[in-house]
């Protein structure tokens, strides 16, 4: 097994990053199931009305629609597992780091001194599994810690707010 994917009992990697709770995969899969249902319904409508939409090229249109649905299905099935394995986050005294992605892996660094607002968001699917997101707003944009346990999300938001208040007091 690749060392970058090894995690100890506390959910920490060898390089100090935290990983997601296994319940996050369930949330991702349920969200993807809903997405699949919508895509399948749309594909069914496109195939049903292919005479009107594609005219003489209806067979080609149907084939392309089916191929796109199959590709989307493969992505929706395997995406959560890959995302779960690659997602990492770390909080230091001076920054928040997030590594995430399926096809393209991004590494986001958010300096704590640049944070303007911290919010905890709980959508209906995440709430079902006891998960929440931490939305971090800076002047340059936003960053999101996704699929965290509700308690962990609240703790991180509280800690970030404390850091920001502390930095503001030090400036005065």
C-alpha positions in Angstrom: 0.0 0.0 0.0 1.2 3.5 -0.8 2.5 5.3 2.3 0.4 8.4 1.4 -2.8 6.5 2.0 -1.8 4.9 5.3 -3.8 6.2 8.3 -3.4 5.6 12.0 -6.1 4.8 14.5 -6.8 8.5 15.1 -7.5 9.3 11.4 -4.1 10.9 10.9 -1.7 10.3 8.0 2.1 10.0 8.4 2.5 13.7 7.2 0.0 15.1 9.7 -3.2 15.4 7.6 -6.6 14.3 8.8 -8.8 12.0 6.7 -12.6 11.8 6.4 -14.9 9.6 8.4 -16.1 6.5 6.6 -19.7 7.8 6.8 -18.7 10.4 4.3 -18.6 7.7 1.6 -22.3 6.9 2.3 -23.2 10.5 2.0 -21.3 10.8 -1.3 -22.9 7.7 -2.7 -26.4 8.8 -1.7 -25.8 12.2 -3.4 -24.5 10.4 -6.5 -27.6 8.1 -6.5 -29.8 11.1 -6.6 -27.7 12.6 -9.4 -27.8 9.3 -11.3 -31.6 9.2 -11.1 -31.8 12.7 -12.5 -29.3 11.9 -15.3 -31.1 8.7 -16.1 -34.5 10.5 -16.3 -32.9 13.2 -18.6 -31.3 10.5 -20.8 -34.6 8.7 -21.0 -36.4 11.8 -22.2 -33.6 12.5 -24.7 -33.9 9.0 -26.1 -37.7 9.1 -26.1 -37.8 12.4 -28.0 -34.7 11.6 -30.1 -36.8 11.9 -33.3 -37.6 15.5 -32.5 -34.2 16.4 -31.0 -31.8 14.7 -33.5 -34.0 14.3 -36.6 -32.3 12.0 -39.1 -29.3 11.4 -36.7 -31.6 9.9 -34.0 -29.6 6.7 -33.8 -26.3 8.5 -33.4 -27.9 10.8 -30.8 -29.3 7.8 -28.8 -25.9 6.1 -28.9 -24.1 9.3 -27.7 -26.7 9.7 -24.9 -26.2 6.1 -23.7 -22.4 6.4 -23.8 -22.5 9.6 -21.8 -24.9 8.0 -19.3 -22.6 5.0 -18.9 -19.5 7.2 -18.4 -21.4 9.3 -15.9 -22.5 6.2 -14.1 -18.9 4.9 -13.9 -17.8 8.2 -12.5 -20.6 8.3 -10.0 -19.8 4.8 -8.8 -16.0 5.1 -8.5 -15.7 8.8 -7.7 -16.6 8.7 -4.0 -14.1 6.0 -3.3 -11.3 7.9 -5.0 -12.3 11.2 -3.4 -12.5 9.6 0.0 -8.9 8.1 -0.3 -7.4 11.4 -1.6 -9.2 13.9 0.6 -6.9 15.3 3.4 -7.0 18.4 5.5 -4.7 20.0 8.2 -5.0 23.0 10.5 -2.0 24.8 11.8 -1.6 28.0 13.8 -1.1 29.9 10.6 -3.0 28.1 7.8 -5.6 25.6 6.7 -4.6 23.1 4.1 -7.0 21.0 2.0 -6.0 18.3 -0.5 -8.9 17.0 -2.6 -9.9 15.7 -6.0 -10.7 12.8 -8.2 -9.2 13.4 -11.6 -7.4 16.6 -10.7 -6.0 16.8 -7.2 -5.9 20.4 -5.8 -3.9 21.6 -2.8 -5.6 24.7 -1.2 -3.8 26.8 1.4 -5.8 29.4 3.4 -3.8 31.7 5.7 -5.7 32.1 8.9 -4.9 35.8 8.9 -6.9 36.2 5.7 -10.1 34.5 7.0 -13.1 36.8 7.2 -15.9 34.4 7.9 -16.4 30.7 9.0 -19.7 28.9 8.6 -20.8 25.4 9.3 -23.2 24.0 6.7 -25.3 20.9 6.9 -27.2 19.8 3.8 -30.0 17.2 4.1 -27.9 14.3 2.9 -25.0 15.1 5.2 -27.4 15.7 8.1 -28.7 12.2 7.6 -25.2 10.8 8.2 -24.2 13.3 11.0 -21.8 15.2 8.7 -21.2 18.9 8.0 -19.1 21.2 5.9 -16.9 24.1 7.1 -17.1 27.0 4.7 -14.1 29.4 5.0 -14.4 32.8 3.4 -11.5 35.1 2.6 -11.2 38.2 0.5 -9.8 36.1 -2.3 -12.6 33.5 -2.3 -13.8 30.5 -0.3 -12.5 27.1 0.8 -14.5 24.2 2.1 -13.7 21.4 4.5 -16.3 18.8 3.4 -17.9 15.7 4.9 -16.7 16.2 8.5 -18.4 14.8 11.6 -20.7 17.5 12.9 -18.7 17.8 16.2 -15.4 18.0 14.3 -16.9 20.7 12.0 -18.1 22.7 14.9 -14.8 22.4 16.7 -12.8 23.5 13.7 -15.1 26.4 13.1 -14.8 27.5 16.7 -11.0 27.1 16.6 -10.7 29.1 13.4 -12.9 31.9 14.9 -10.7 31.9 18.0 -7.6 32.2 15.8 -9.1 35.1 13.8 -10.2 37.0 17.0 -6.8 36.4 18.5 -5.1 37.8 15.4 -7.4 40.8 15.3 -6.7 41.6 19.0 -2.9 41.3 18.4 -3.2 43.9 15.6 -4.9 46.4 17.8 
